Amino acid sequence: MKAALILATQQFAEHPAYTDDDVEEFFFIESAPRWRKLPYHQHKIVLLTSAMRHTAARLEAEGKTVRRIALDDDLTFKAGLESLLKTHRVTELQWMSDPNRPVDERIAAICAAHDVDTDVLSDGLFLTPEEEVDGWFADHPTPLMEDFYHWQRRRTGILMDGGKPAGRRWNFDADNRKALPKKGVEIPPVPQLEPDDITRAVIAEVDRLFPDHPGKAEEFWLPVTPEDARDWLDVFVAERLHDFGRYEDAMKADEPFLFHAIISPMLNTGLLTVEEVVAAATRTDAPLASVEGFVRQVIGWREYMRGMYRAHPKLEHVNALHLEKRVQKYWYSGERMPSDLPIPVRTVLERVHRWGYAHHIERLMVLGNWFLLQGYAPRQVNAWFLALFVDAYDWVMVPNVMGMSQFADGGFVATKPYVSGGAYLQKMGSWWPSAQDAKDSVFTDAYWEFLERHEDVLAGNHRLGLALAQMRKRRDAKG
């Protein structure tokens, strides 16, 4: 008997297994022990569990046979799969390749141990076929994101005018990345979704089974079906894409979402596909600068990070600055935060606990910046992001956190450490009462101390020449 295993992060409306006439049964595994490996945010557990149950219900409504390992079964993924294979006398198992190492190898090993043949489908979470992205990275030993992005645009024809980029520019950064004005800009709210019976049941289970995990399951807020995810995307395109570009790096203490799409939780679980996201964004009359900025994140940054993860497994273990500080309990619990924790860090951390989410500049320039300035061990930081964020998985977080955010690779993914003092944060978010308060903040002190502490390592980085010169001038002035 041939069965198909539908992995949690592959809840596609049109999974190729659904149209395979040889597949007789569909397997879903909800592994409670998997969620105990780290204190995962309750919203992440609700998202994946509810999405799987909605997919299973849809398949059953279509007359298909579904077999499920439930959270209450309390089985590891391995034990759950072995139970399904033996109980239902499977002779061949089909699944879609998973982007995270080493999921495919583990499933294949379980199948081999039970004399089950395997049928592995190509990963559908990305626009770029595996062999093409692997080929590009093999040909580029020093892979730059901008080069990869240009290749993507030419390869796909997205935002191209013949052989030229639309608008005759590859990116519109000069038109984007503005701070939010104090008045005159209305920020549309994100959609408010009412959980159905399936999601309400999952919320109750998660609250019961994982009471000490971050977040409150009852405040879950995200789509869990392809239909609701598409509606969510449509609202973004209609109401927020127009101003996304210019304010994509802006921050505001009382606005967690601003003009961001918040589609990564659905894109990274298959509820949305890259193709439909790009199609929705490019068929609008939104300014080209906003459309390009958004598309660059989807087909450029996201796929580049996946390629980096595939091509450079060493990124999981790097620690170029030899940082060793451990992430304290308050980062996970949200309780008993230090009184001297900077205002931006405290604010963003509080809303990560509330939503399981923060937009990209807050992740990089508030949380990641502070982790790096304070000398936290990069793998500890990576584990925290994996646990707390609803859209976080190894394939995206390893290169993003270990490389771009924490500079643990010494400058391979990003050509400089993404650190700053209070001045940049104040410019983009007005976190302190005044520019002088930002200048006098512990954030600024930590910035200069970081540069001085790692001067020997950073001295050869041409992008830090001015900052290091200013640091030395300050140090000499102090005597």
C-alpha positions in Angstrom: 0.0 0.0 0.0 1.3 3.4 -0.9 0.8 6.3 1.5 1.8 9.9 1.5 3.2 11.7 4.5 2.1 15.3 4.6 4.7 17.3 6.6 3.6 20.1 8.9 5.2 22.8 6.9 3.7 21.7 3.6 0.0 22.5 3.9 -0.4 23.3 0.2 -3.9 23.7 -1.3 -2.5 21.6 -4.2 0.1 19.2 -2.9 1.1 16.9 -5.7 0.4 13.8 -3.6 -3.3 14.7 -3.7 -3.5 13.9 -7.4 -1.4 10.8 -7.3 -3.8 7.9 -8.0 -1.4 5.4 -6.4 -1.6 7.0 -3.0 -4.3 5.3 -0.9 -3.8 7.0 2.5 -2.5 10.3 3.8 -0.5 10.5 7.0 -0.3 13.5 9.4 1.9 13.4 12.5 1.4 15.8 15.4 4.4 15.2 17.7 4.1 16.7 21.2 7.6 15.6 22.1 8.9 17.6 19.1 7.4 20.8 20.6 9.2 20.1 23.9 12.7 20.2 22.4 12.6 24.0 22.8 10.0 26.2 24.5 8.2 27.0 21.2 5.8 29.8 21.1 2.2 28.5 21.6 1.1 30.3 18.4 3.6 28.4 16.4 2.2 25.1 17.7 -1.4 26.2 17.1 -0.5 27.4 13.5 1.0 24.1 12.4 -1.3 21.8 14.2 -4.5 23.6 13.1 -3.3 23.8 9.6 -2.6 20.1 9.5 -6.0 19.3 10.9 -7.7 21.6 8.4 -5.9 19.9 5.5 -6.8 16.5 6.9 -10.5 17.5 7.2 -10.5 18.8 3.6 -9.0 15.5 2.3 -11.6 13.5 4.3 -14.4 15.6 2.9 -13.1 14.7 -0.6 -13.4 11.0 0.3 -9.7 10.3 1.0 -8.4 8.1 3.8 -6.5 10.1 6.5 -4.5 8.6 9.3 -3.3 10.9 12.1 -1.0 10.8 15.1 -2.5 13.3 17.5 -0.8 15.6 20.1 -2.4 13.5 22.9 -0.7 10.4 21.5 2.5 11.9 22.8 4.7 10.2 20.3 8.0 11.3 18.8 7.9 11.9 15.1 9.9 8.7 14.6 7.6 6.6 16.8 4.5 8.1 15.1 5.8 7.3 11.6 6.8 3.8 12.6 3.3 3.2 14.1 1.6 4.4 10.9 3.9 2.3 8.7 3.4 -0.9 10.6 -0.3 -0.5 11.5 -1.3 0.2 7.9 1.1 -2.1 6.2 2.7 0.5 4.0 5.0 -0.8 1.2 5.8 2.7 -0.3 5.9 6.1 1.3 5.7 9.3 -0.6 6.6 12.7 0.9 7.8 16.1 -0.3 11.4 16.9 0.4 11.9 19.0 3.5 14.3 22.0 3.3 15.6 21.4 6.8 18.6 19.1 7.4 18.4 16.1 7.9 14.6 15.5 7.8 14.7 13.6 4.5 17.5 11.3 5.7 15.7 10.5 8.9 12.4 9.6 7.1 14.3 7.5 4.6 16.2 5.7 7.4 12.9 4.8 9.1 11.5 3.5 5.8 14.6 1.5 5.2 14.3 -0.1 8.6 10.8 -1.2 7.8 11.4 -2.3 4.2 9.3 0.5 2.8 10.1 2.0 -0.6 10.4 5.7 -0.9 9.1 8.4 -3.3 10.5 11.8 -2.6 8.8 14.8 -4.3 10.6 18.1 -5.1 10.3 20.8 -2.4 7.4 23.1 -3.3 8.1 25.9 -0.8 10.4 27.8 -3.1 10.4 29.4 -6.6 13.8 28.0 -7.5 14.3 24.3 -8.2 16.9 22.7 -5.9 19.3 21.8 -8.7 19.2 25.4 -10.1 19.8 27.1 -6.7 22.6 24.5 -5.9 24.2 25.2 -9.3 24.2 29.0 -8.8 25.8 28.7 -5.4 28.4 26.2 -6.7 29.3 28.8 -9.4 29.6 31.6 -6.9 32.0 30.8 -4.1 31.5 34.4 -2.7 27.7 34.6 -3.2 26.3 38.1 -3.0 22.6 38.6 -2.4 22.3 41.3 -5.0 23.9 39.0 -7.7 21.5 36.2 -6.8 18.6 38.6 -6.9 19.5 39.8 -10.4 19.8 36.2 -11.5 16.4 35.5 -10.1 14.8 38.4 -11.9 16.4 37.4 -15.3 15.7 33.7 -14.8 12.0 34.3 -14.0 11.2 37.4 -15.9 9.6 38.9 -12.8 9.6 42.7 -12.9 11.6 42.7 -16.1 11.0 44.8 -19.2 12.6 42.7 -21.9 16.2 42.3 -20.8 16.1 45.3 -18.5 14.7 45.6 -14.9 11.3 47.3 -14.7 11.9 51.1 -14.2 15.5 50.6 -15.4 16.6 50.0 -11.8 17.2 46.7 -10.0 16.2 48.1 -6.6 14.7 51.2 -5.2 16.4 51.5 -1.8 16.9 55.2 -2.4 13.1 55.6 -2.4 12.5 53.3 0.5 13.6 52.9 4.1 12.1 56.2 5.4 11.2 56.8 9.0 7.5 57.0 9.8 6.3 60.7 10.0 4.9 61.7 13.4 1.6 62.6 11.9 -0.4 62.2 8.7 0.1 58.4 8.0 -2.7 56.1 8.7 -1.7 52.5 9.4 -4.3 49.9 8.3 -5.0 47.2 10.9 -4.3 43.5 10.1 -7.3 41.3 9.5 -9.1 40.0 12.6 -9.8 36.3 12.2 -12.3 34.3 14.3 -11.1 30.8 15.1 -13.3 27.9 13.9 -14.1 24.7 15.8 -10.9 23.0 14.7 -8.7 25.9 15.7 -10.5 26.3 19.0 -9.9 22.7 19.9 -6.2 23.0 19.0 -6.0 26.2 21.2 -7.4 24.3 24.1 -5.0 21.4 23.6 -1.9 23.6 23.3 -2.9 25.5 26.4 -3.3 22.2 28.3 -0.2 20.4 27.0 2.3 23.4 26.8 1.2 25.7 29.6 4.8 27.0 30.3 5.6 27.9 26.7 5.7 31.5 25.6 2.6 33.2 24.3 -1.1 32.6 25.0 -2.8 30.1 22.7 -6.1 31.9 23.2 -4.7 35.0 21.5 -3.9 33.1 18.3 -4.3 35.4 15.3 -3.1 33.9 12.0 -4.7 32.1 9.0 -4.6 28.3 9.1 -6.1 27.5 5.6 -5.0 28.4 2.1 -8.3 30.3 1.6 -7.8 32.5 4.6 -4.1 33.0 3.8 -5.1 34.2 0.3 -7.6 36.6 1.8 -4.9 37.9 4.2 -2.5 38.4 1.2 -5.2 40.3 -0.7 -5.8 42.6 2.2 -2.1 43.4 2.4 -1.9 44.1 -1.3 -5.0 46.3 -1.2 -4.3 48.2 2.0 -0.6 48.2 2.9 1.6 47.3 -0.1 1.3 50.9 -1.5 3.3 52.3 1.5 5.3 49.1 2.3 8.5 50.2 0.4 9.0 53.6 1.8 8.4 52.4 5.4 9.8 48.9 5.3 12.5 49.7 7.8 10.5 52.1 10.0 9.6 51.2 13.6 7.1 52.5 16.1 6.8 51.6 19.7 3.0 51.1 19.6 2.7 49.6 16.1 4.0 46.0 15.7 3.0 45.5 12.1 3.0 48.9 10.2 2.8 48.2 6.5 4.3 44.7 6.5 2.6 41.7 4.9 3.1 39.2 7.7 2.8 36.4 5.2 6.0 34.5 6.2 4.2 32.3 8.6 1.9 31.1 5.8 4.6 31.1 3.1 6.9 29.0 5.2 4.1 26.4 5.8 2.8 26.1 2.3 -0.5 27.9 3.0 0.7 30.4 0.4 3.0 29.7 -2.5 5.7 32.0 -3.8 4.0 32.1 -7.2 0.7 33.4 -5.9 2.4 35.9 -3.6 4.4 37.4 -6.5 1.4 37.3 -8.8 -0.7 39.2 -6.3 2.0 41.9 -5.7 2.9 42.5 -9.4 -0.6 42.8 -10.7 -1.4 45.9 -8.6 -1.0 49.6 -9.3 1.1 50.1 -6.1 4.3 52.1 -6.7 7.1 50.2 -8.3 9.4 51.0 -5.4 7.0 49.2 -3.0 6.4 46.3 -5.3 10.1 45.8 -6.0 11.0 46.0 -2.3 8.4 43.4 -1.4 9.3 41.1 -4.3 13.0 41.3 -3.4 12.3 39.9 0.0 10.3 37.0 -1.5 12.3 35.9 -4.5 15.6 37.4 -3.4 16.3 37.4 0.3 14.2 34.3 1.2 15.5 32.1 -1.6 19.0 33.3 -1.1 18.9 32.3 2.5 17.6 28.9 1.5 20.5 28.6 -1.0 23.0 29.6 1.6 21.7 27.0 4.0 21.9 24.3 1.4 25.4 25.3 0.1 27.1 26.1 3.4 26.2 23.7 6.3 29.2 25.1 8.2 27.0 28.1 9.1 25.3 26.1 11.8 28.5 25.9 13.9 30.4 29.1 13.3 31.4 31.6 16.0 34.0 34.0 14.5 33.9 36.4 17.5 34.1 33.6 20.1 31.0 34.8 22.0 29.8 32.7 24.9 27.1 34.5 26.8 24.0 32.3 27.4 20.5 33.5 26.7 18.8 34.1 30.1 15.3 32.8 31.1 13.6 36.1 30.7 14.1 36.0 26.9 11.9 32.9 26.9 9.5 33.7 29.7 9.0 37.4 29.2 9.2 37.8 33.0 11.7 39.6 35.3 13.3 41.6 32.5 16.4 43.5 33.7 15.5 47.1 34.6 18.3 48.4 32.4 17.1 46.6 29.3 16.9 49.3 26.6 13.5 50.6 25.6 13.5 49.2 22.1 14.6 45.7 23.2 12.0 45.6 26.0 9.2 46.8 23.7 10.0 44.4 20.8 10.6 41.5 23.2 7.2 42.1 24.8 5.4 41.9 21.5 7.3 38.9 20.4 5.9 37.1 23.4 2.4 38.5 22.4 2.5 37.7 18.7 5.4 35.3 18.0 6.4 37.9 15.5 8.4 41.1 14.8 9.1 42.6 11.5 12.5 42.2 9.8 14.2 45.4 10.9 13.2 44.9 14.5 14.6 41.4 14.4 17.9 42.6 12.9 18.5 46.0 14.3 16.8 45.7 17.7 17.0 42.1 18.9 19.9 40.8 16.8 21.8 44.0 17.3 21.4 43.8 21.1 22.3 40.1 21.2 25.5 40.8 19.3 26.5 43.9 21.2 26.1 41.9 24.5 28.2 39.0 23.3 25.6 36.2 23.3 26.6 32.8 21.9 25.3 32.7 18.3 23.8 29.2 18.5 22.0 30.3 21.7 20.5 33.2 19.8 19.5 31.0 16.9 17.7 28.6 19.2 15.8 31.5 20.8 14.6 32.8 17.4 13.6 29.3 16.4 11.5 28.9 19.5 9.9 32.3 19.7 9.0 33.1 16.1 6.0 31.6 14.3 7.8 31.7 10.9 11.2 30.4 12.0 12.8 27.2 10.7 16.4 26.1 10.4 16.7 26.7 6.6 16.0 30.4 7.1 17.2 31.1 10.6 20.7 29.5 10.4 22.0 31.8 7.6 20.0 34.8 8.8 20.9 34.6 12.4 24.3 33.0 12.4 25.4 35.0 9.3 23.6 38.2 8.8 22.4 39.0 12.3 25.2 37.7 14.6 28.2 37.9 12.2 29.2 34.5 13.5 30.7 33.6 10.1 33.0 36.6 10.1 31.4 38.3 7.1 30.4 35.6 4.6 26.7 36.1 4.5 26.8 39.8 5.4 29.9 41.9 4.7 29.7 43.8 8.0 28.2 43.3 11.5 24.7 44.8 11.7 25.3 46.8 14.8 24.4 50.4 15.7 24.0 52.6 18.7 20.9 54.5 19.7 21.1 57.1 16.9 20.0 54.8 14.1 17.2 53.3 16.2 16.0 56.8 17.2 16.0 57.9 13.6 13.9 55.0 12.5 11.7 54.6 15.5 11.8 57.5 18.0 12.3 55.1 20.9 13.7 57.6 23.3 12.3 61.1 24.3 15.1 62.8 22.3 18.1 62.3 20.2 20.3 63.2 23.1 18.6 60.5 25.2 19.4 58.0 22.4 23.0 59.1 22.3 23.3 58.7 26.1 21.6 55.3 26.2 23.1 52.0 27.2 22.5 50.9 23.6 25.0 53.5 22.4 27.5 52.6 25.1 27.2 49.0 24.2 27.9 49.9 20.5 31.2 51.7 21.2 32.3 48.9 23.6 31.6 46.3 21.0 33.8 48.0 18.4 36.6 48.5 20.9 36.3 44.9 22.2 36.5 43.4 18.7 38.8 46.0 17.1 41.4 43.5 16.0 38.9 41.3 14.2 37.0 44.2 12.6 39.9 46.4 11.6 40.2 45.0 8.1 36.5 45.5 7.3 36.3 48.5 5.0 32.7 49.1 5.7 33.6 49.8 9.4 36.5 52.2 8.7 34.6 55.4 9.7 33.0 53.8 12.8 36.3 52.4 14.1 38.0 55.8 13.5 35.2 57.4 15.6 35.6 54.8 18.3 39.4 55.4 18.5 38.8 59.2 18.7 36.4 58.7 21.6 38.8 56.4 23.3 41.7 58.8 22.9 39.6 61.6 24.2 38.9 59.6 27.4 42.6 59.2 27.8 
